[in-house]
Amino acid sequence: MSTLAAPRVTAAVVDYGLGNLFSVRQACEHAGMEVVVTACGDAMATLRRLDLVHVLRDIAVSDKPLIGICLGIQLLMSESHEFGVHRGLGVIEGGVVRLAAARQGARDIKVPQVQWNRIFRPNDGRPPGDPWAATPLAGVADGQFMYFAHSYHVQPTDPAVTVSVSRYGDVEFCSALRRRNVFASQFHPERSGMPGLQVYRNIARAVTRGRGESAA
């Protein structure tokens, strides 16, 4: 019996000039995806200049996965309060706010958060079932350490889109969200070792299933 390998998934990585593209590319390739880098520049202003805003919004309402990492999760929101008030892509309703001055016991802890931190399933009384099932977090352990580097975090208007939460001192925040084909994380899966690579493998499998491809 012959075995035919399924066609490789292609991941388009949007370069807005502020991301760690090398690590993202390496993680995607490890998960079996081919990588195409699409642009370069400066966040929302650059996305507008390169006419990518409508492209990303169109993907958000399609069946194609749209993934945001670190600043990417923040760009998906309707507005950001970083250095003034700025419009985001508006894919997810809500804002981006600065991490509040956090305390750990009797001491203040610094902002930004640049460290390994845990991600947890939300404990907010939602219906029974695993909120990570059928998401890029499937197979990742509750309480798993992931790598963070940020001063701001997202506050979705609809708490149901939050799929993981984390704590920095006494501050709890949304560390990953999902709505239909859109998934985004405040942490960096590509810098989080094998559990982070599991996230990319889940993304690759989801794309393959969506295209109806399988090995024969």
C-alpha positions in Angstrom: 0.0 0.0 0.0 1.5 3.3 -1.0 1.4 6.3 1.4 0.9 9.8 0.1 1.9 12.7 2.2 -0.7 15.4 2.6 0.2 18.7 0.9 1.9 21.1 3.3 0.0 23.9 4.9 1.2 27.5 4.0 1.2 30.1 6.8 1.2 33.7 5.8 3.1 35.7 8.5 2.3 39.4 8.6 5.4 41.4 9.3 4.6 44.8 10.7 8.2 45.5 11.8 7.8 44.8 15.5 7.7 41.0 15.7 10.1 38.1 16.3 9.7 36.6 12.8 12.6 34.2 13.0 11.1 32.4 16.0 7.6 32.3 14.5 9.0 31.0 11.2 11.0 28.3 13.0 7.9 27.2 15.0 5.7 27.1 11.9 8.2 25.0 10.0 8.7 22.7 12.9 4.9 22.1 12.8 5.1 21.2 9.1 4.0 24.5 7.6 5.6 26.5 4.8 6.0 30.2 5.7 5.4 33.2 3.5 6.3 36.6 5.1 3.9 39.2 3.8 5.1 42.7 4.7 7.2 45.1 6.9 6.7 48.3 8.7 5.0 49.7 11.9 1.9 48.1 13.5 -1.5 49.6 12.7 -0.1 52.5 10.7 1.9 50.1 8.6 -1.0 47.7 8.2 -3.0 50.7 6.8 -0.2 51.9 4.6 0.3 48.4 3.2 -3.5 48.0 2.7 -3.5 45.0 4.9 -6.3 46.1 7.3 -9.2 45.0 5.0 -7.3 41.7 4.1 -7.1 40.7 7.8 -10.7 41.8 8.5 -11.8 39.7 5.5 -9.9 36.6 6.8 -11.5 37.2 10.2 -15.0 36.6 8.7 -13.9 33.8 6.5 -13.2 30.1 7.3 -9.4 30.6 7.2 -7.6 30.6 10.6 -6.4 34.1 11.7 -3.7 33.9 14.5 -2.4 36.8 16.6 0.7 36.5 18.8 1.7 39.1 21.5 1.1 42.5 19.8 -1.0 40.6 17.3 -3.7 39.9 19.9 -3.7 43.6 20.8 -4.1 44.7 17.2 -7.2 42.5 16.9 -9.1 44.6 19.4 -11.3 47.6 18.7 -9.0 50.1 20.4 -5.7 50.4 22.3 -4.8 52.8 25.1 -1.1 52.6 24.6 0.4 56.1 24.2 -3.1 57.6 23.6 -6.2 56.0 22.2 -5.9 54.2 18.8 -8.2 52.2 16.7 -7.4 48.5 16.2 -8.6 46.1 13.6 -12.0 45.7 15.4 -12.0 41.9 14.9 -12.6 41.4 18.6 -14.7 44.0 20.6 -12.8 45.4 23.5 -9.7 47.4 24.5 -6.0 47.1 25.3 -4.9 48.5 28.6 -1.7 48.8 30.5 -0.9 46.1 33.1 -1.8 47.7 36.4 0.9 48.2 39.0 1.1 44.7 40.4 2.1 43.4 43.8 3.4 40.0 44.8 2.9 39.7 48.6 4.4 42.8 50.1 6.5 43.9 47.2 5.7 45.7 43.9 6.7 43.8 40.7 7.9 45.5 37.6 6.0 46.2 34.4 6.6 45.0 31.7 6.2 41.4 32.4 9.1 39.6 30.8 9.2 36.1 32.1 7.6 32.6 32.1 4.1 32.6 33.5 1.3 30.0 33.7 -1.9 29.9 31.6 -5.1 28.5 33.0 -8.6 27.6 31.8 -11.1 30.3 32.8 -13.0 29.6 36.0 -16.0 31.8 35.4 -18.9 29.4 35.6 -19.2 28.7 31.9 -20.9 25.4 30.9 -19.2 22.1 31.5 -16.6 21.0 28.9 -13.0 21.8 28.0 -12.7 25.3 26.6 -9.3 24.3 25.1 -10.7 21.4 23.1 -10.8 22.0 19.4 -8.5 25.1 19.9 -4.8 25.6 19.4 -4.4 24.9 23.1 -5.7 21.3 22.9 -3.3 19.0 24.6 -1.6 21.8 26.6 -1.7 21.2 30.4 -3.7 23.6 32.6 -1.2 25.7 34.4 1.4 25.3 31.7 4.2 27.8 31.6 4.5 30.0 28.5 6.8 32.9 27.7 5.5 36.5 28.0 6.9 39.9 27.2 4.4 42.7 27.4 3.3 45.9 29.2 -0.3 45.9 28.0 -3.1 43.3 27.8 -6.5 42.8 26.2 -9.9 43.2 27.8 -12.5 41.5 25.6 -16.0 42.9 26.0 -17.4 39.4 25.7 -15.8 37.2 28.4 -16.8 34.1 26.5 -14.0 34.7 23.9 -11.4 34.3 26.6 -9.9 30.8 26.5 -7.0 31.3 28.9 -6.2 33.6 31.8 -2.9 34.3 33.6 -1.9 36.2 36.7 0.9 38.8 37.2 1.1 39.4 40.8 -2.4 40.2 41.9 -3.6 41.1 38.4 -5.5 38.5 36.3 -5.8 39.0 32.6 -6.8 37.4 29.4 -3.8 35.6 28.0 -5.5 33.9 25.0 -8.8 34.3 23.2 -10.8 32.6 20.5 -13.8 33.4 18.3 -14.6 31.0 15.5 -11.6 31.0 13.2 -9.7 33.7 15.2 -7.2 32.6 17.9 -4.7 34.9 19.6 -2.4 34.8 22.6 -0.6 37.3 24.6 2.3 34.8 25.2 4.8 33.7 22.6 4.2 30.0 21.8 7.2 30.0 19.5 9.4 30.8 22.5 7.7 28.5 24.9 9.4 25.2 24.2 7.6 22.0 23.3 4.2 23.1 24.8 4.3 26.2 22.6 5.2 24.1 19.5 2.1 22.0 20.3 0.1 25.1 19.7 1.6 25.5 16.2 1.0 21.8 15.4 -2.6 22.2 16.4 -3.0 25.1 14.1 -1.4 23.1 11.2 -3.8 20.2 11.9 -6.8 22.5 12.0 -6.0 24.0 8.6 -5.4 20.6 7.1 -8.8 19.3 8.5 -10.5 22.4 7.2 -9.2 21.7 3.7 -10.3 18.1 3.9 -6.8 16.7 3.4 -5.5 13.5 4.9 -2.7 10.9 4.3 -3.8 7.8 2.4 
